[in-house]
Amino acid sequence: MILDKEQLRRNLDEVIWNIEEARIAVSEHHIVKLVTVAKYTEMENIATLYELGQRAFGENQVQQLKERMTELEALPLEWHMIGSLQKNKINNLIDLRPSLMHSLESIELATELNKKLEAKGSKMHCLLQINAAKEESKSGVSSEEAFDIYQQIKESCPNITLKGVMTIGAHTEDIKRIQQSFETTHSIYEKLEKEGATICSMGMSSDYKLAIKCGSNLIRVGSALFK
């Protein structure tokens, strides 16, 4: 559905207002980056959001990322890969040079990605995905192993630049459990700051305010912008 500019402006203003409120509750120095999840929306809406000042957009699939980047190459957008990466799509993703890959979910994927980056003489900024909610339906390393795996990737994968961590909040109506999954991830992030981590990516349309209050500094919002 193509939304008119005023509708998109209202939606964006509402999300930014909520971000501001949550961010200031943490600290007025706490900066939060908004990445628009573009997977369910039309190209026209992305272009309109760009006109309204939004710059960072994320796609879940490599093929769709490629299509969007090609269609909208006239706009200086910042593209993020936010979905699971299949090993057979690694080379395609490297060629697209996303500004950040959010879902490095295992040491195996990191090793494979590093090998192919090396072959292409390329580097990539990534986030380590943590399955803090311990849900079988979610990818990511366990919170117990996250710190060690982060170190291991840093040492053994020179073509990957780890920028921090990402988690998806617990899939439940229970606010306490969602909060717990965010707090667990944020405490790992705090330890990793000494290793140079600068991004703690948590929070989507349904829970980004809570995520920010738990320390998130990058949120991925789709449906709240395209309603």
Contacts in CASP RR format, 6 or more apart in sequence:
PFRMAT RR
TARGET T0000
AUTHOR 0000-0000-0000
METHOD contacts of the structure
MODEL  1
MILDKEQLRRNLDEVIWNIEEARIAVSEHHIVKLVTVAKYTEMENIATLY
ELGQRAFGENQVQQLKERMTELEALPLEWHMIGSLQKNKINNLIDLRPSL
MHSLESIELATELNKKLEAKGSKMHCLLQINAAKEESKSGVSSEEAFDIY
QQIKESCPNITLKGVMTIGAHTEDIKRIQQSFETTHSIYEKLEKEGATIC
SMGMSSDYKLAIKCGSNLIRVGSALFK
1 41 0 8 1.000
1 42 0 8 1.000
1 226 0 8 1.000
2 42 0 8 1.000
2 44 0 8 1.000
2 45 0 8 1.000
3 11 0 8 1.000
3 45 0 8 1.000
3 48 0 8 1.000
3 226 0 8 1.000
5 48 0 8 1.000
5 51 0 8 1.000
5 52 0 8 1.000
8 45 0 8 1.000
8 48 0 8 1.000
8 49 0 8 1.000
8 52 0 8 1.000
8 225 0 8 1.000
8 226 0 8 1.000
9 52 0 8 1.000
11 224 0 8 1.000
11 225 0 8 1.000
11 226 0 8 1.000
11 227 0 8 1.000
12 49 0 8 1.000
12 52 0 8 1.000
12 54 0 8 1.000
12 225 0 8 1.000
14 224 0 8 1.000
15 34 0 8 1.000
15 208 0 8 1.000
15 221 0 8 1.000
15 224 0 8 1.000
15 225 0 8 1.000
16 34 0 8 1.000
18 208 0 8 1.000
18 209 0 8 1.000
19 32 0 8 1.000
19 34 0 8 1.000
19 208 0 8 1.000
19 209 0 8 1.000
19 212 0 8 1.000
19 219 0 8 1.000
21 209 0 8 1.000
22 32 0 8 1.000
22 208 0 8 1.000
22 209 0 8 1.000
22 210 0 8 1.000
22 212 0 8 1.000
22 213 0 8 1.000
23 30 0 8 1.000
23 31 0 8 1.000
23 32 0 8 1.000
23 212 0 8 1.000
24 30 0 8 1.000
25 212 0 8 1.000
25 213 0 8 1.000
26 212 0 8 1.000
26 213 0 8 1.000
26 215 0 8 1.000
30 212 0 8 1.000
30 215 0 8 1.000
30 217 0 8 1.000
31 217 0 8 1.000
32 212 0 8 1.000
32 216 0 8 1.000
32 217 0 8 1.000
32 218 0 8 1.000
32 219 0 8 1.000
33 56 0 8 1.000
33 217 0 8 1.000
33 218 0 8 1.000
33 219 0 8 1.000
34 54 0 8 1.000
34 56 0 8 1.000
34 219 0 8 1.000
34 221 0 8 1.000
35 56 0 8 1.000
35 57 0 8 1.000
35 58 0 8 1.000
35 80 0 8 1.000
35 82 0 8 1.000
35 218 0 8 1.000
35 219 0 8 1.000
35 220 0 8 1.000
35 221 0 8 1.000
36 46 0 8 1.000
36 49 0 8 1.000
36 54 0 8 1.000
36 56 0 8 1.000
36 57 0 8 1.000
36 58 0 8 1.000
36 221 0 8 1.000
36 222 0 8 1.000
36 225 0 8 1.000
37 57 0 8 1.000
37 58 0 8 1.000
37 60 0 8 1.000
37 82 0 8 1.000
37 204 0 8 1.000
37 205 0 8 1.000
37 220 0 8 1.000
37 221 0 8 1.000
37 222 0 8 1.000
37 223 0 8 1.000
38 45 0 8 1.000
38 46 0 8 1.000
38 57 0 8 1.000
38 58 0 8 1.000
38 59 0 8 1.000
38 68 0 8 1.000
38 222 0 8 1.000
39 58 0 8 1.000
39 59 0 8 1.000
39 60 0 8 1.000
39 61 0 8 1.000
39 64 0 8 1.000
40 222 0 8 1.000
40 223 0 8 1.000
40 226 0 8 1.000
41 222 0 8 1.000
41 225 0 8 1.000
41 226 0 8 1.000
43 68 0 8 1.000
43 71 0 8 1.000
43 72 0 8 1.000
45 226 0 8 1.000
46 57 0 8 1.000
46 68 0 8 1.000
46 72 0 8 1.000
46 77 0 8 1.000
47 72 0 8 1.000
47 75 0 8 1.000
49 57 0 8 1.000
49 225 0 8 1.000
50 72 0 8 1.000
50 75 0 8 1.000
50 77 0 8 1.000
55 76 0 8 1.000
55 77 0 8 1.000
55 78 0 8 1.000
56 77 0 8 1.000
56 78 0 8 1.000
56 79 0 8 1.000
56 80 0 8 1.000
56 99 0 8 1.000
57 68 0 8 1.000
57 77 0 8 1.000
57 78 0 8 1.000
57 79 0 8 1.000
57 80 0 8 1.000
58 65 0 8 1.000
58 79 0 8 1.000
58 80 0 8 1.000
58 81 0 8 1.000
58 82 0 8 1.000
58 220 0 8 1.000
59 65 0 8 1.000
59 68 0 8 1.000
59 79 0 8 1.000
59 80 0 8 1.000
59 81 0 8 1.000
59 82 0 8 1.000
59 83 0 8 1.000
60 82 0 8 1.000
60 83 0 8 1.000
60 84 0 8 1.000
61 83 0 8 1.000
62 81 0 8 1.000
62 85 0 8 1.000
62 86 0 8 1.000
62 89 0 8 1.000
62 92 0 8 1.000
62 93 0 8 1.000
62 96 0 8 1.000
63 89 0 8 1.000
63 92 0 8 1.000
65 79 0 8 1.000
65 81 0 8 1.000
65 93 0 8 1.000
65 96 0 8 1.000
65 98 0 8 1.000
66 92 0 8 1.000
66 96 0 8 1.000
68 79 0 8 1.000
69 77 0 8 1.000
69 79 0 8 1.000
69 96 0 8 1.000
78 99 0 8 1.000
79 96 0 8 1.000
79 98 0 8 1.000
79 99 0 8 1.000
80 98 0 8 1.000
80 99 0 8 1.000
80 100 0 8 1.000
80 101 0 8 1.000
80 102 0 8 1.000
81 93 0 8 1.000
81 96 0 8 1.000
81 98 0 8 1.000
81 100 0 8 1.000
81 101 0 8 1.000
81 102 0 8 1.000
81 103 0 8 1.000
82 102 0 8 1.000
82 103 0 8 1.000
82 220 0 8 1.000
83 102 0 8 1.000
83 103 0 8 1.000
84 103 0 8 1.000
84 105 0 8 1.000
84 139 0 8 1.000
85 93 0 8 1.000
85 101 0 8 1.000
85 103 0 8 1.000
85 104 0 8 1.000
85 105 0 8 1.000
85 109 0 8 1.000
85 113 0 8 1.000
87 109 0 8 1.000
87 112 0 8 1.000
90 112 0 8 1.000
90 113 0 8 1.000
90 116 0 8 1.000
91 116 0 8 1.000
91 120 0 8 1.000
93 101 0 8 1.000
94 113 0 8 1.000
94 116 0 8 1.000
94 117 0 8 1.000
94 120 0 8 1.000
94 122 0 8 1.000
94 124 0 8 1.000
95 120 0 8 1.000
97 122 0 8 1.000
97 124 0 8 1.000
98 124 0 8 1.000
99 125 0 8 1.000
100 125 0 8 1.000
100 126 0 8 1.000
100 127 0 8 1.000
100 163 0 8 1.000
100 199 0 8 1.000
101 124 0 8 1.000
101 125 0 8 1.000
101 126 0 8 1.000
101 127 0 8 1.000
102 126 0 8 1.000
102 127 0 8 1.000
102 129 0 8 1.000
102 166 0 8 1.000
102 201 0 8 1.000
102 220 0 8 1.000
103 127 0 8 1.000
103 129 0 8 1.000
103 139 0 8 1.000
103 140 0 8 1.000
103 166 0 8 1.000
104 110 0 8 1.000
104 113 0 8 1.000
104 126 0 8 1.000
104 127 0 8 1.000
104 128 0 8 1.000
104 129 0 8 1.000
104 153 0 8 1.000
104 160 0 8 1.000
104 162 0 8 1.000
105 129 0 8 1.000
105 139 0 8 1.000
105 140 0 8 1.000
105 141 0 8 1.000
106 139 0 8 1.000
106 140 0 8 1.000
106 141 0 8 1.000
107 141 0 8 1.000
107 149 0 8 1.000
107 152 0 8 1.000
107 153 0 8 1.000
110 126 0 8 1.000
110 153 0 8 1.000
110 156 0 8 1.000
110 157 0 8 1.000
110 160 0 8 1.000
111 156 0 8 1.000
111 157 0 8 1.000
113 124 0 8 1.000
113 126 0 8 1.000
113 157 0 8 1.000
113 159 0 8 1.000
113 160 0 8 1.000
114 156 0 8 1.000
114 157 0 8 1.000
114 158 0 8 1.000
114 159 0 8 1.000
114 160 0 8 1.000
117 123 0 8 1.000
117 124 0 8 1.000
117 159 0 8 1.000
117 160 0 8 1.000
118 158 0 8 1.000
118 159 0 8 1.000
121 159 0 8 1.000
122 159 0 8 1.000
123 159 0 8 1.000
123 160 0 8 1.000
123 161 0 8 1.000
124 159 0 8 1.000
124 160 0 8 1.000
124 161 0 8 1.000
125 161 0 8 1.000
125 163 0 8 1.000
126 160 0 8 1.000
126 161 0 8 1.000
126 162 0 8 1.000
126 163 0 8 1.000
127 162 0 8 1.000
127 163 0 8 1.000
127 164 0 8 1.000
127 165 0 8 1.000
127 166 0 8 1.000
127 199 0 8 1.000
127 201 0 8 1.000
128 141 0 8 1.000
128 146 0 8 1.000
128 149 0 8 1.000
128 150 0 8 1.000
128 153 0 8 1.000
128 162 0 8 1.000
128 164 0 8 1.000
128 165 0 8 1.000
128 166 0 8 1.000
129 139 0 8 1.000
129 140 0 8 1.000
129 141 0 8 1.000
129 165 0 8 1.000
129 166 0 8 1.000
129 167 0 8 1.000
130 140 0 8 1.000
130 141 0 8 1.000
130 142 0 8 1.000
130 143 0 8 1.000
130 146 0 8 1.000
130 165 0 8 1.000
130 166 0 8 1.000
130 167 0 8 1.000
130 184 0 8 1.000
130 185 0 8 1.000
130 188 0 8 1.000
131 138 0 8 1.000
131 139 0 8 1.000
131 140 0 8 1.000
131 141 0 8 1.000
131 142 0 8 1.000
131 143 0 8 1.000
131 167 0 8 1.000
132 143 0 8 1.000
132 167 0 8 1.000
132 169 0 8 1.000
132 170 0 8 1.000
132 180 0 8 1.000
132 181 0 8 1.000
132 182 0 8 1.000
132 184 0 8 1.000
132 185 0 8 1.000
133 167 0 8 1.000
133 168 0 8 1.000
133 169 0 8 1.000
133 170 0 8 1.000
133 171 0 8 1.000
133 177 0 8 1.000
133 178 0 8 1.000
133 181 0 8 1.000
134 142 0 8 1.000
134 143 0 8 1.000
135 170 0 8 1.000
135 171 0 8 1.000
137 171 0 8 1.000
138 168 0 8 1.000
138 171 0 8 1.000
141 149 0 8 1.000
143 184 0 8 1.000
143 185 0 8 1.000
143 188 0 8 1.000
146 165 0 8 1.000
146 188 0 8 1.000
147 188 0 8 1.000
147 191 0 8 1.000
147 192 0 8 1.000
150 162 0 8 1.000
150 164 0 8 1.000
150 165 0 8 1.000
150 192 0 8 1.000
150 195 0 8 1.000
150 197 0 8 1.000
151 195 0 8 1.000
153 160 0 8 1.000
153 162 0 8 1.000
154 162 0 8 1.000
154 195 0 8 1.000
162 195 0 8 1.000
162 197 0 8 1.000
163 197 0 8 1.000
163 198 0 8 1.000
163 199 0 8 1.000
164 189 0 8 1.000
164 192 0 8 1.000
164 196 0 8 1.000
164 197 0 8 1.000
164 198 0 8 1.000
164 199 0 8 1.000
164 200 0 8 1.000
164 201 0 8 1.000
165 185 0 8 1.000
165 188 0 8 1.000
165 189 0 8 1.000
165 192 0 8 1.000
165 197 0 8 1.000
165 199 0 8 1.000
165 200 0 8 1.000
165 201 0 8 1.000
166 199 0 8 1.000
166 201 0 8 1.000
166 202 0 8 1.000
166 218 0 8 1.000
167 181 0 8 1.000
167 182 0 8 1.000
167 184 0 8 1.000
167 185 0 8 1.000
167 201 0 8 1.000
167 202 0 8 1.000
168 202 0 8 1.000
168 203 0 8 1.000
168 204 0 8 1.000
169 178 0 8 1.000
169 181 0 8 1.000
169 182 0 8 1.000
169 202 0 8 1.000
169 203 0 8 1.000
169 204 0 8 1.000
169 207 0 8 1.000
169 211 0 8 1.000
170 177 0 8 1.000
170 178 0 8 1.000
170 180 0 8 1.000
170 181 0 8 1.000
172 178 0 8 1.000
175 210 0 8 1.000
178 207 0 8 1.000
178 210 0 8 1.000
179 210 0 8 1.000
179 214 0 8 1.000
182 202 0 8 1.000
182 203 0 8 1.000
182 207 0 8 1.000
182 210 0 8 1.000
182 211 0 8 1.000
182 214 0 8 1.000
182 215 0 8 1.000
182 216 0 8 1.000
183 214 0 8 1.000
185 200 0 8 1.000
185 202 0 8 1.000
186 200 0 8 1.000
186 202 0 8 1.000
186 214 0 8 1.000
186 215 0 8 1.000
186 216 0 8 1.000
189 197 0 8 1.000
189 200 0 8 1.000
198 217 0 8 1.000
199 217 0 8 1.000
199 218 0 8 1.000
200 215 0 8 1.000
200 216 0 8 1.000
200 217 0 8 1.000
200 218 0 8 1.000
201 216 0 8 1.000
201 217 0 8 1.000
201 218 0 8 1.000
201 219 0 8 1.000
201 220 0 8 1.000
202 211 0 8 1.000
202 214 0 8 1.000
202 215 0 8 1.000
202 216 0 8 1.000
202 218 0 8 1.000
202 219 0 8 1.000
203 210 0 8 1.000
203 211 0 8 1.000
203 212 0 8 1.000
203 216 0 8 1.000
203 219 0 8 1.000
203 220 0 8 1.000
204 219 0 8 1.000
204 220 0 8 1.000
204 221 0 8 1.000
204 222 0 8 1.000
205 221 0 8 1.000
205 222 0 8 1.000
205 223 0 8 1.000
205 224 0 8 1.000
205 225 0 8 1.000
208 216 0 8 1.000
208 219 0 8 1.000
208 221 0 8 1.000
208 224 0 8 1.000
211 219 0 8 1.000
212 219 0 8 1.000
END
